[in-house]
């Protein structure tokens, strides 16, 4: 029976390639993923578009159900995700909630890809 020759480990394995860049941290990656996840839904993209284009820069939740042909609970769920992602802000007035874009949120979102 013929034995295979033993291979010697490379003397300097670290010299084969430069060290990897540190990249973004775990917390930043999680925050960034939450924003992209919020944007990954067509209804949420439509909501952002409607709120952004609204007169005065804000929309009442009562005005957002009809354009999407969705029920109020479903629209409220999508709006909560956009608020939690830092894209919209919510202001309660009486029984209604009004939504507006967080200043600079869309610019920051566009810049997220540049940080990768």
C-alpha positions in Angstrom: 0.0 0.0 0.0 1.4 3.3 -1.0 1.0 6.2 1.4 0.4 9.7 0.3 3.0 12.3 1.0 2.2 14.7 3.9 1.8 18.2 2.8 3.6 20.8 4.8 1.4 23.9 5.8 2.5 27.1 4.1 5.0 28.9 6.2 3.3 32.3 6.0 -0.4 31.9 5.2 -1.2 35.6 6.2 0.9 36.9 3.4 -1.3 35.4 0.7 -3.9 38.1 0.8 -4.5 41.5 2.5 -6.7 41.6 5.6 -10.4 42.1 5.0 -11.9 45.5 5.6 -14.0 45.6 8.8 -17.3 46.4 7.0 -20.3 47.7 8.8 -21.1 46.5 12.3 -23.9 44.1 13.3 -26.2 46.9 14.7 -25.8 49.1 11.7 -26.4 46.1 9.4 -29.6 45.3 11.3 -30.9 49.0 11.0 -30.0 49.1 7.3 -31.8 45.9 6.7 -34.9 47.1 8.5 -35.1 50.1 6.1 -34.6 48.0 3.0 -37.2 45.5 4.3 -39.7 48.3 4.8 -39.1 49.5 1.2 -39.4 46.0 -0.2 -43.2 46.0 -0.2 -45.0 47.7 -3.1 -47.8 49.0 -0.8 -45.2 50.7 1.4 -43.5 52.3 -1.6 -46.9 53.6 -2.7 -47.6 55.0 0.8 -44.3 56.8 0.8 -45.1 58.2 -2.6 -48.5 59.4 -1.6 -47.3 61.0 1.6 -44.4 62.7 -0.2 -46.7 64.1 -2.9 -49.5 65.2 -0.5 -50.4 68.8 -0.2 -48.6 70.2 2.9 -46.3 67.1 3.0 -48.6 65.1 5.2 -51.5 62.7 4.9 -54.2 61.5 7.2 -54.5 57.7 7.6 -58.1 58.2 6.5 -56.9 59.4 3.1 -54.5 56.5 2.5 -56.8 53.5 2.5 -58.8 54.3 -0.7 -55.8 54.8 -3.1 -54.3 51.4 -2.0 -57.7 49.6 -1.9 -56.7 48.2 1.5 -58.5 48.2 4.8 -57.5 50.7 7.5 -55.8 48.0 9.7 -53.6 46.9 6.9 -52.6 50.4 5.9 -51.9 51.2 9.6 -49.7 48.1 9.8 -47.7 49.2 6.7 -47.4 52.8 8.1 -46.1 51.5 11.4 -43.4 49.6 9.6 -42.4 52.8 7.8 -42.4 54.7 11.0 -40.3 52.1 12.8 -37.8 52.2 9.9 -37.4 55.9 10.4 -38.9 56.9 7.1 -42.2 58.4 8.3 -43.3 60.2 11.4 -46.7 60.0 13.0 -48.6 62.8 14.7 -51.9 62.0 16.4 -54.6 64.7 16.2 -57.8 63.8 17.9 -58.9 60.4 16.6 -56.8 60.6 13.4 -53.1 60.0 12.7 -51.2 62.1 10.2 -48.0 60.9 8.5 -45.2 62.9 7.0 -41.7 62.1 5.8 -38.9 62.3 8.3 -36.7 65.2 7.1 -33.7 63.8 5.2 -34.9 60.2 5.5 -35.0 59.6 1.7 -31.5 61.1 1.3 -30.1 59.0 4.1 -31.7 55.9 2.6 -30.2 56.6 -0.8 -26.8 57.0 1.0 -27.1 53.6 2.8 -25.9 51.8 -0.3 -22.9 53.9 -0.5 -21.8 52.9 3.0 -21.6 49.2 2.0 
